[in-house]
């Protein structure tokens, strides 16, 4: 064989980061070793895999065709290494989750997965929908759990579990005493919302599209917990997943506001690149995701249990 796994590792890292220096850091190699390995791979086959733009390297057509195949070969090599180490072929993987899923479901799923497969290493990245989709599309993540829509034709999106947004306020907010709250009434309130690029913001804007231009958005925050604290402090009303509000509603520190004629339903999805090889570890984790949602119709109804069978509470 005229190439080595190390050369492919270097090619994949440079292809993902579009930078030799960043690939060097990820692989823990010297910059000269990284550059040499890439140059030797191209020289051996008399092929250019990148277009050079100063210090930035961008995959050309040949490089884009090679990238998913090189990743698959490295993944299969990882399977062999896991088998030789006695781990039944469950090599590690890296996945992404959007903030609501990452904060309230993904970490519990990882905990259950590690209980079942203690030898498998898992890395979780938590970002908004836009960033998770971008990382999956560039093979930086093996797959993602997202709240928003997937506009990328290179990615497959499997519906996972239904979710519902809910408008909420502090218990002493005037709207909590109204029997019928309309969209027009909400439009006059100060709002605290998620940042652009998040699936929650996307669903919120779709639901309020008729009055969006009239709304008084006072504050944009990236994290749901920060939004909850701001609403508790009386800074305004908000709209996020019921999943993230389950405990606050139980305590009474926040109160849901039922709104006439407002559709706040959406869908969580599992996404992966259409050319991505599904390793046994990746398959096992996605199977777990499907398993825990089998008896639920909505995200806040999901019940995860510990080793003794007790339900695990999320907050």
N, C-alpha and C positions, 0 to 999 in steps of 0.2 A: 504494500500500500504506500502510495507516494505522499500521503499527508498523515499528520499525527492528531490525536485528540487535543493536544495542547494548542496546535495551530487553529483548530476549529473553535476552541474556547476563546482564543484571542480574537478571531474573526467575529464571533457572536457578540463578545463584549464591546468591541469597537462599533459593530453594527447597531447595537442597542443605544450606546451612548453618543455615537457620532464624534468620538474624541478618543485619541490614544491615551491622553493623560488620565481621563476618567476611567477608561478600561484598565489602565495600569493599577489604579487604586482598587478597583473591584477585584482584580485577579491577584493582587499582592505581588506583582512582578515589578522589575525595573522598567523604566520607559524604553530603554534600549532593547531589552528582551522582548517587550511587546511589539515594538516596531519591527524588529528582526523577524519574529515569527510570522507577522502579517506579510512582510515583504517576501519571505521565502515561499509562503503559500502561493502568492500571486506569480512569483517567478517560476516555480515548479510547473505550473500549468499554463504559463504565458497568458494570464488573464488579469484584467483589472476588475476589482470588486467594488471599488469606491471612486467617486468623483471627489477630487481635492479642492476645497475652497478655503485657502489659508490653512489655519490649524484645524478646521472642521472637515471631517470626512463623511460624505453622504453616500449611502448605498446606491449603486447604479443598477441597471436591469439585471445583470448577472448576479450581483450581490443580493438583490431582493429575492431572486429565485432560489439562491443557495441558503438564505437565512433559516427558513422554517425546517429545511431538511437537515441542516447542521444542528439545530436545536433538538430535533427528534433523535438524531444519532447520539448526541450527548445525553439526552434523557434515557435512551436505551442503555448506554454505557453505565449510567447511574443505577439502573435497574440491576445490571449484572453485579455491580459493586455491592448493592444492598443484599442480593441473593448470596453472594460469597460471604457477607458479614452475618448471614443468618436472619435477615429482616424480611424474608418472604417477598422481596421485590418492591416493598413500599419505600421508594426513595422520596426525599423531601420535595416540597413544592412551595411556591410563593404565590399568594393570591391577594386580591384587593377587595375591599368592601367600602361602600359609601358610608357616610358618617352615622346615619341612623342605624343601619344594619351592623356596622362595625362596633358601635358603642353598646348596642342592646342585644345582639344575637350572635355575631361572628365569634366573639371571644368565648362565649359559652359553647358554641359548636367546636371550636378548637380544643377546648378543655375535654369535651366528650370524645373527640377524635384521638387525642393524646392518651386518654384512658384506654381506648380500644387498641391503639397502635403506638405503644410507648417508644418504639425505636425510630419512628418517623419524625423528621424535623420539618416544622411548618413555620413559614414567615408570613405575617399578615400586615398589609399596608392599608391604612384608613385615609381616604381622601374623598372629595366630592365626585359625583357621577362623571363629569367631564374629564377629570384627571384619570380616574380608573379606566374609562374607555380608551383614553389615549395610551395608557401603559399596556393594556391588553393588546391593542392594535400594534404596538411596537415590540411585542413579545417580552416586555419587561416584567409582566405578570403572567402566570399560567392561565388564570381565569379570574373573573370578578363577580361579586354579588352587588347589584346596583338597584337604585330606586327609580331612576329616570328612564327615558326612552333610549334606544340604541339606534342612532342614525347611520352607523358605519356599515356599509355592505360587506366588509371583510370579516365581520364578527357575527357569530351565531348567538342568538338570545333565546333562552328557554324560559317561559313563564315559570315562576317559582311559587310565590304565595301572594295573595291579595293583601293590600294595605289600605288604610284609610287615614287621611288627614283630618284634623279637627281644629276648629277655631276655639281659642280658650282665653281666659282672662283671670285676674286676681279675684278672689271671692267677693270683694266689696265693689267691683266694677259695676256701674249702672246697667250695663247690658245684661248682666246675670239675673236681673230682676224683671226683664222683659219676657212676655210670653211668646211673642212672635218677633224674631229678629230678621231683618231683610238685608240683602246685599248692599242696598243703598245706605242703610244705617251703619253698616260696617265700614263703608267707604269713607265716612266722616271721622273715623277713629284714628288715633296715632298707631302706626304699625311697627312691629319689630319682626324682621323676616330673615330667612337664610340668604346667603350670598348667591350672586349669579353663577351658573355652572353647576349648581346642586340640583338633584332630582326633586327635592322638596320645593325649591324655588320654581322649578319648571311646572310642577303640578299646581302650585299656588297661583301662578300667573295664568295658567289655563282656566282654572276655576273662576277667577275674578277678572277675566279678560274684558267683560262688558264695562267694568268700572275702574279698570287698572289705572287709567290716566288721571282719575280723580283721587286716588288713594294717597294718603299722607304717610309715606314710608320714612320713619324717623331714624331707624337704625338697622343696619345689615350686619349679621353676625354669622360666623362660620360654624359655631358649635351649638347644638341643641340645649345643652345644659346652661350655657350663657343666656340663651333666649328665655329659658324658663325662669332664671333668676331675675332677668330684667322685667318680665311680666309680673312676677310675684311682687316686685318693688313698685308696681303701679305705673310703669313707664309706657304701657300701651297694651294692645292685644296682639296675638300672633296665631300662626297656623302651622302645625307640624304633625308628625305621625302620632297616631293614638298609641302606638307601641312605646314611644318615648315619654308618654304622659301617664301611663298606667298607674305607677306608684304615686305620682303627685295628685291624681284624681282620687285615689284611695285615701290619701292623707287629708285631702281637702285644701291643700295649699294652692291649688289651681282648680278652675271650674270650667267645664266644657260649655260652649255656647252653641245651641242648636240653631241652624240658619235655614230659613225657608228656601226651597228650590236651589240648593247648592250641592253640586256633585263633587265630592272630595275623594272618590275612589281612585286607586291606582294599582299598579302591579310591580312587585319585585321580580327581577330577572337574574338568571345565571348566564354569564356571557363568556365566550372564549373565541379565539381566532379560529377561523374555519380551517386553517392549515396547521393548527396546533395538535401535536401528538398527545393523547391522553395517557399519562403514566398511570400505573396502578394506584399510586398515592392520590393523584388527582381524581381518579375514578371513585376511589373509596370515599373521599370527602364529599364529592357531589352526590353520591348515593346517600350519605348521611344527611345532607341538606334536604333531599327528597323525603327521606324517612321521617324526619322530625316534623315536617309540615303535612304529613299524610292525613292526620286527623284534625287539622285546623282549616278553617275557612278564611281566617284573617291573621295577620302577623302577630297581633297582641294575644291571640289564643294559643300560640305555640308554647308547649310545655317541655322543658328539658329537665332531666332527672339526674341526680348524682348516683354514685355506685350503689348506694343503699336503697335507691328507688324514690327518694324524696325529691319533690319539685324544687328546682333551683330558681330563686327569685332574682330578677334583674331590676336595677334601679336607674 
